[in-house]
Amino acid sequence: MTLQPARVTWWLGRGPGPGTFLDLFVDPFNAKQDAVRLDLRVLEVAPQEQIVRALEAGNGPDIVMVPRAGDFLSLARRGYLLDLAAYADRYGWRARLLAPASALASADERMFGIPRSSETMFLLSNSRAFRALGMRPPRSLPELEAAAGLALADGLLPFGAGSADYPQTCEFLWTLVVNHHAGPAAVRRALRGDVSWTSTVFVDAVDYLRSWFDRGWFGDRYFEETISQGLARVVEGAAVMAPAMTGMLPEDCSQVYATPFPSLRQGVAEATFVFGTASLLGINAASAQTDGAARVLDALFAPEVRRRFTARVPGDWNLPLATADAEGLRAMSPAAFAEPAIGLTEAVHEGRYGFATWSFFPPEAEAWVIEQFRPLVEGRITAREHLTGLQSVFARERQRSLVARVPD
């Protein structure tokens, strides 16, 4: 008698590229073994809402993917996600993941999932433009300010960026400046509730962020141009650099290179990297195929899987593994992705990392940063007013245990 494979279901939204995921993971996984059959269902509309409704009805997919840690932890505390401690021990997941990655999906001393990728921010620079300026890409605040000043004097933009197609990406800039100006230690204390977001160190950081817009570093079309248009300015040399994210790279990386974003205040470690993730993966507590689902999740850890994704879609589905696989990243992906990805892994091991709002903030606090960003940088509200509102929202969500855990 031939045993039938365990059938594991995974519902995927349109955002993460279901066709690519099918080609690079689902089909190879199913072809490699016959114990588990992974079935992918693509949700065309409101994927998270559909998944949550299904979980509340007592069914849904075996593997659950949720974009934000606060939403993920809310589902865990409501009993919809399986405690993965036994599987984490079986497969050694905790040791194989970076510490903040394990912390993101953990609550009440239990582990409910794994992040599906690691994301960070860095400085993307146009090599020709910097040669023309007679400078190297900036490694310090004085060098950053000098480069911006020279660019403006030559009729160039210091920063190429846009947010018209994804307005929520403005939080990338907020995350970058707050971590590189106030510093990761201050952000960690605020996430733990030990200090207020209204502290002077955060007011100064947000004021510095607004100064970029006041001085015209982005030009006057940041809110009207798309991400691709902003990055294209850097590729073409109309802008000399950009605050960039590993999950969003220009199509042509031949004329650009990546360096750590400079520290923006004395006392903040050089080569600081923000740590974030795109989504969190867990197992439905009502699943009848938990062993099979755990086997699927463990397959994502395989180096050859990460390399396949790195070659096709750098920045996507690169699990935050404790080992950087520097050789593989450099061989399979452009340097504009490989170097920040390797730098992030090294920074986490050395304690030089900060915390992304899109991963560590609870849902309403993250929404506050996004919704108040434009009024802030256009001067319609002050930094202190912005942060006073944030503190109120954050404190309320912290009382509801929706803030992701941060490691020591």
C-alpha positions as CSV (number, residue, x, y, z in Angstrom):
1,M,0.0,0.0,0.0
2,T,1.4,3.4,-1.1
3,L,1.1,6.1,1.5
4,Q,-0.4,9.4,0.3
5,P,1.7,12.5,1.0
6,A,0.5,14.9,3.7
7,R,-1.1,17.9,1.9
8,V,0.0,21.2,3.3
9,T,-1.8,24.4,2.2
10,W,-0.3,27.9,1.9
11,W,-2.3,30.9,1.0
12,L,-0.2,33.7,-0.6
13,G,-1.1,37.2,-1.5
14,R,-0.2,38.9,-4.8
15,G,2.5,41.0,-3.3
16,P,5.3,38.5,-2.7
17,G,5.3,37.3,-6.4
18,P,3.4,34.0,-6.3
19,G,4.6,32.9,-9.8
20,T,8.3,33.3,-8.7
21,F,7.6,31.6,-5.4
22,L,6.0,28.6,-7.2
23,D,9.0,28.3,-9.5
24,L,11.7,28.7,-7.0
25,F,10.3,26.9,-4.0
26,V,7.0,25.1,-4.3
27,D,7.8,23.1,-7.4
28,P,11.3,22.1,-6.3
29,F,10.1,21.2,-2.9
30,N,7.4,18.9,-4.2
31,A,9.8,17.4,-6.8
32,K,12.5,16.6,-4.2
33,Q,10.4,14.4,-1.9
34,D,7.1,12.6,-1.7
35,A,6.2,12.8,2.0
36,V,4.6,16.3,1.8
37,R,2.7,17.9,-1.0
38,L,2.7,21.7,-0.8
39,D,-0.4,23.3,-2.4
40,L,-0.2,27.1,-3.1
41,R,-3.4,29.2,-3.3
42,V,-3.0,32.8,-4.5
43,L,-5.4,35.3,-2.9
44,E,-6.1,38.1,-5.3
45,V,-7.9,40.5,-2.9
46,A,-7.3,41.4,0.8
47,P,-5.2,38.3,1.6
48,Q,-4.7,39.1,5.3
49,E,-8.4,39.7,5.9
50,Q,-9.3,36.4,4.2
51,I,-6.7,34.5,6.3
52,V,-7.9,36.1,9.5
53,R,-11.6,35.3,8.7
54,A,-10.7,31.7,7.9
55,L,-8.7,31.3,11.2
56,E,-11.6,32.8,13.2
57,A,-13.9,30.3,11.5
58,G,-11.7,27.4,12.6
59,N,-10.2,26.5,9.2
60,G,-7.8,28.4,6.8
61,P,-4.4,27.4,5.5
62,D,-1.9,25.2,7.3
63,I,0.8,27.8,6.9
64,V,-0.1,31.4,7.9
65,M,1.8,34.4,6.6
66,V,1.1,37.8,8.1
67,P,2.9,41.1,7.2
68,R,3.3,42.8,10.6
69,A,4.6,41.4,13.9
70,G,1.9,43.2,15.9
71,D,-0.9,41.5,13.8
72,F,1.0,38.2,13.9
73,L,1.3,38.3,17.7
74,S,-2.3,39.3,18.1
75,L,-3.3,36.1,16.2
76,A,-0.9,34.1,18.4
77,R,-2.4,35.4,21.6
78,R,-5.9,34.7,20.4
79,G,-4.9,31.0,20.0
80,Y,-4.9,30.8,16.2
81,L,-1.2,30.0,15.8
82,L,0.7,26.9,16.9
83,D,3.5,27.2,19.5
84,L,6.5,26.0,17.4
85,A,8.8,25.4,20.3
86,A,8.9,21.6,19.7
87,Y,9.7,22.1,16.0
88,A,12.2,24.8,16.7
89,D,14.0,22.4,19.0
90,R,13.8,19.5,16.5
91,Y,15.1,21.6,13.6
92,G,17.4,24.0,15.5
93,W,15.6,27.1,14.2
94,R,16.6,29.4,17.1
95,A,20.3,28.8,16.5
96,R,19.9,29.1,12.8
97,L,18.1,32.5,13.0
98,L,19.5,35.9,13.9
99,A,18.5,36.9,17.5
100,P,16.1,39.7,16.5
101,A,14.4,37.4,14.0
102,S,13.6,34.9,16.7
103,A,12.4,37.6,19.0
104,L,10.0,39.1,16.4
105,A,7.9,35.9,16.3
106,S,8.1,35.1,20.0
107,A,5.8,36.0,22.9
108,D,5.3,34.7,26.5
109,E,8.4,32.6,26.2
110,R,6.9,30.8,23.2
111,M,7.9,30.8,19.5
112,F,5.1,31.1,17.0
113,G,6.9,31.6,13.7
114,I,9.8,32.6,11.6
115,P,10.4,35.8,9.6
116,R,10.4,35.1,5.8
117,S,13.2,37.6,5.0
118,S,15.7,40.1,6.4
119,E,15.6,43.7,5.3
120,T,17.8,46.6,6.0
121,M,18.5,50.1,4.7
122,F,21.8,51.5,3.3
123,L,23.1,54.3,1.1
124,L,22.9,53.8,-2.7
125,S,25.3,56.0,-4.6
126,N,26.0,56.8,-8.2
127,S,29.7,56.1,-8.8
128,R,30.1,58.5,-11.7
129,A,28.4,61.3,-9.9
130,F,30.7,61.0,-6.9
131,R,33.8,60.9,-9.0
132,A,32.6,64.2,-10.6
133,L,32.1,65.7,-7.1
134,G,35.6,64.6,-6.2
135,M,34.3,62.6,-3.3
136,R,33.8,59.1,-2.1
137,P,30.3,58.0,-0.9
138,P,29.9,59.5,2.6
139,R,30.8,57.4,5.6
140,S,30.1,60.1,8.2
141,L,27.6,62.9,8.9
142,P,30.0,65.7,7.8
143,E,30.7,63.8,4.6
144,L,27.0,63.3,4.0
145,E,26.3,67.0,4.5
146,A,29.2,68.0,2.2
147,A,28.1,65.6,-0.6
148,A,24.5,67.0,-0.4
149,G,25.8,70.6,-0.5
150,L,28.0,69.9,-3.5
151,A,25.2,68.1,-5.3
152,L,22.8,71.0,-4.8
153,A,25.5,73.5,-6.0
154,D,25.9,71.4,-9.2
155,G,22.1,71.4,-9.8
156,L,21.7,67.7,-8.8
157,L,19.5,66.2,-6.1
158,P,21.3,64.8,-3.1
159,F,18.6,62.0,-2.8
160,G,16.6,60.2,-5.4
161,A,13.4,58.8,-3.9
162,G,9.7,58.6,-4.4
163,S,6.6,57.2,-2.7
164,A,3.6,57.8,-5.0
165,D,3.1,54.1,-5.8
166,Y,3.6,52.9,-2.1
167,P,2.9,55.9,0.2
168,Q,3.6,53.7,3.2
169,T,7.3,53.5,2.3
170,C,7.8,56.9,3.8
171,E,8.3,55.0,7.1
172,F,11.6,53.7,5.7
173,L,13.0,57.2,6.0
174,W,11.6,57.7,9.5
175,T,13.1,54.3,10.6
176,L,16.4,55.1,9.0
177,V,16.9,58.5,10.6
178,V,15.5,57.7,14.1
179,N,17.8,54.6,14.4
180,H,20.9,56.4,12.9
181,H,20.3,59.7,14.8
182,A,18.7,58.8,18.1
183,G,20.6,55.4,18.0
184,P,19.5,51.8,18.4
185,A,19.9,51.8,22.1
186,A,17.4,54.6,22.5
187,V,15.0,52.9,20.1
188,R,15.3,49.7,22.1
189,R,14.4,51.5,25.3
190,A,11.4,53.1,23.7
191,L,10.1,49.8,22.3
192,R,10.4,48.4,25.8
193,G,8.5,51.3,27.3
194,D,11.5,52.5,29.4
195,V,11.6,55.9,27.7
196,S,9.0,58.0,25.9
197,W,9.0,58.7,22.2
198,T,8.7,62.3,23.1
199,S,12.3,62.3,24.6
200,T,14.6,65.0,23.2
201,V,16.7,62.4,21.5
202,F,13.8,61.5,19.2
203,V,12.6,65.1,18.8
204,D,16.1,66.0,17.5
205,A,16.1,63.0,15.2
206,V,12.7,63.8,13.7
207,D,13.7,67.4,13.3
208,Y,16.8,66.3,11.4
209,L,14.6,64.2,9.1
210,R,12.4,67.2,8.3
211,S,15.5,69.3,7.5
212,W,16.2,67.0,4.5
213,F,12.9,68.1,3.0
214,D,13.4,71.8,4.1
215,R,16.7,71.9,2.3
216,G,15.4,70.3,-0.9
217,W,17.4,67.1,-0.7
218,F,14.6,65.2,-2.3
219,G,13.5,68.0,-4.6
220,D,9.8,68.8,-4.7
221,R,8.3,65.6,-6.1
222,Y,8.9,62.9,-3.4
223,F,5.2,62.4,-2.9
224,E,4.4,62.5,-6.7
225,E,7.1,60.2,-8.1
226,T,7.2,56.5,-7.8
227,I,9.9,54.4,-6.1
228,S,11.3,53.4,-9.4
229,Q,11.4,56.9,-10.7
230,G,13.3,58.0,-7.6
231,L,15.9,55.2,-8.0
232,A,16.2,55.9,-11.7
233,R,17.4,59.4,-10.9
234,V,20.3,57.8,-9.0
235,V,21.1,55.4,-11.8
236,E,21.0,58.3,-14.4
237,G,23.1,60.6,-12.2
238,A,20.3,63.2,-11.7
239,A,20.6,62.4,-8.0
240,V,23.9,61.4,-6.4
241,M,22.6,59.0,-3.8
242,A,19.5,57.5,-2.1
243,P,18.4,56.1,1.2
244,A,17.7,52.6,-0.1
245,M,16.2,49.3,1.1
246,T,17.3,45.8,0.3
247,G,13.9,44.8,-1.0
248,M,13.7,47.6,-3.5
249,L,16.6,47.9,-5.9
250,P,16.9,49.6,-9.3
251,E,16.7,47.2,-12.3
252,D,20.2,48.3,-13.4
253,C,22.7,48.2,-10.6
254,S,25.8,48.5,-12.8
255,Q,26.3,52.2,-12.0
256,V,25.5,52.2,-8.3
257,Y,27.0,50.8,-5.2
258,A,26.0,50.3,-1.6
259,T,27.7,51.5,1.6
260,P,26.4,51.6,5.2
261,F,24.2,54.6,5.8
262,P,26.3,57.1,7.9
263,S,25.6,57.6,11.6
264,L,23.8,60.9,12.0
265,R,24.9,61.7,15.6
266,Q,28.1,61.4,17.6
267,G,27.9,58.3,19.8
268,V,25.9,56.2,17.4
269,A,28.1,53.3,16.1
270,E,29.4,53.6,12.6
271,A,28.1,50.9,10.2
272,T,24.8,50.6,12.1
273,F,22.1,48.6,10.2
274,V,18.4,48.5,10.7
275,F,16.8,45.1,11.1
276,G,13.4,44.4,9.6
277,T,11.4,41.6,7.9
278,A,8.7,41.5,5.3
279,S,6.3,39.0,6.8
280,L,6.1,36.3,9.5
281,L,5.3,32.7,8.9
282,G,3.5,30.4,11.4
283,I,1.4,27.3,11.5
284,N,-2.4,27.3,12.0
285,A,-3.2,25.9,15.4
286,A,-6.2,24.1,13.9
287,S,-4.0,22.4,11.2
288,A,-4.1,18.7,10.9
289,Q,-0.8,18.7,9.1
290,T,1.5,20.4,11.6
291,D,4.4,18.0,11.0
292,G,4.2,18.6,7.2
293,A,3.9,22.3,7.6
294,A,6.9,22.4,9.9
295,R,8.9,20.4,7.3
296,V,7.9,23.0,4.7
297,L,9.1,25.9,6.9
298,D,12.4,24.1,7.6
299,A,13.0,23.7,3.8
300,L,13.1,27.5,3.5
301,F,16.3,27.4,5.6
302,A,18.3,25.5,3.0
303,P,21.2,27.5,1.5
304,E,20.3,26.4,-2.0
305,V,16.8,27.9,-1.6
306,R,18.1,31.2,-0.4
307,R,20.6,31.2,-3.3
308,R,17.8,30.5,-5.9
309,F,15.8,33.5,-4.6
310,T,18.9,35.7,-4.4
311,A,19.7,35.1,-8.0
312,R,16.2,35.9,-9.3
313,V,14.7,38.3,-6.8
314,P,17.5,39.8,-4.5
315,G,16.0,40.8,-1.2
316,D,12.9,38.5,-1.2
317,W,12.6,35.2,0.7
318,N,16.1,35.6,2.2
319,L,15.5,34.1,5.6
320,P,17.4,36.0,8.4
321,L,19.9,33.3,8.9
322,A,22.7,33.5,11.5
323,T,25.2,32.6,8.8
324,A,25.5,35.3,6.1
325,D,26.5,32.9,3.2
326,A,28.6,35.8,1.9
327,E,30.1,33.7,-0.9
328,G,26.7,32.7,-2.2
329,L,25.2,36.2,-1.9
330,R,28.2,37.8,-3.8
331,A,28.1,35.1,-6.5
332,M,24.4,35.1,-7.1
333,S,23.3,38.7,-6.6
334,P,24.4,42.3,-7.4
335,A,26.7,43.9,-4.9
336,A,24.0,46.6,-4.2
337,F,22.1,43.8,-2.4
338,A,24.8,41.4,-1.3
339,E,26.9,43.9,0.7
340,P,24.1,45.4,2.8
341,A,22.7,41.9,3.4
342,I,26.1,40.6,4.6
343,G,26.7,43.9,6.6
344,L,23.3,43.4,8.4
345,T,24.2,39.9,9.5
346,E,27.6,41.1,10.8
347,A,26.0,44.1,12.5
348,V,23.5,41.9,14.3
349,H,26.2,39.6,15.6
350,E,28.2,42.6,16.8
351,G,25.2,44.5,18.3
352,R,25.2,47.4,15.8
353,Y,21.6,47.1,14.7
354,G,18.4,49.1,15.0
355,F,14.7,48.2,14.7
356,A,12.4,48.8,11.7
357,T,9.0,50.3,12.3
358,W,7.4,48.0,9.8
359,S,8.5,45.0,11.9
360,F,8.7,46.1,15.5
361,F,6.0,48.7,15.8
362,P,2.4,47.7,16.6
363,P,-0.1,48.3,13.9
364,E,-1.6,51.6,15.0
365,A,1.8,53.1,15.9
366,E,3.1,52.2,12.5
367,A,0.1,53.7,10.9
368,W,0.6,56.9,12.8
369,V,4.1,57.3,11.5
370,I,2.9,56.8,8.0
371,E,-0.1,59.0,8.1
372,Q,1.6,61.9,9.9
373,F,4.8,61.8,7.8
374,R,3.7,64.3,5.1
375,P,2.3,66.8,7.6
376,L,5.5,66.5,9.5
377,V,8.0,67.1,6.7
378,E,5.8,69.8,5.2
379,G,5.9,71.7,8.5
380,R,2.2,71.5,9.3
381,I,2.9,69.8,12.6
382,T,6.1,69.9,14.8
383,A,8.3,67.0,15.6
384,R,7.1,67.2,19.2
385,E,3.4,67.1,18.2
386,H,4.1,64.2,15.9
387,L,5.9,62.2,18.7
388,T,3.3,63.1,21.3
389,G,0.6,61.5,19.2
390,L,2.9,58.5,18.6
391,Q,3.6,58.0,22.2
392,S,-0.1,58.0,23.1
393,V,-0.9,55.4,20.4
394,F,2.2,53.3,21.2
395,A,1.5,53.2,25.0
396,R,-2.1,52.0,24.4
397,E,-0.9,49.2,22.1
398,R,1.9,48.3,24.5
399,Q,-0.7,47.7,27.2
400,R,-2.4,45.3,24.9
401,S,0.9,43.4,24.4
402,L,1.1,44.2,20.7
403,V,4.7,45.4,20.7
404,A,7.2,42.9,19.3
405,R,9.9,41.7,21.7
406,V,13.4,43.1,21.3
407,P,16.4,41.0,22.4
408,D,18.9,42.3,25.0
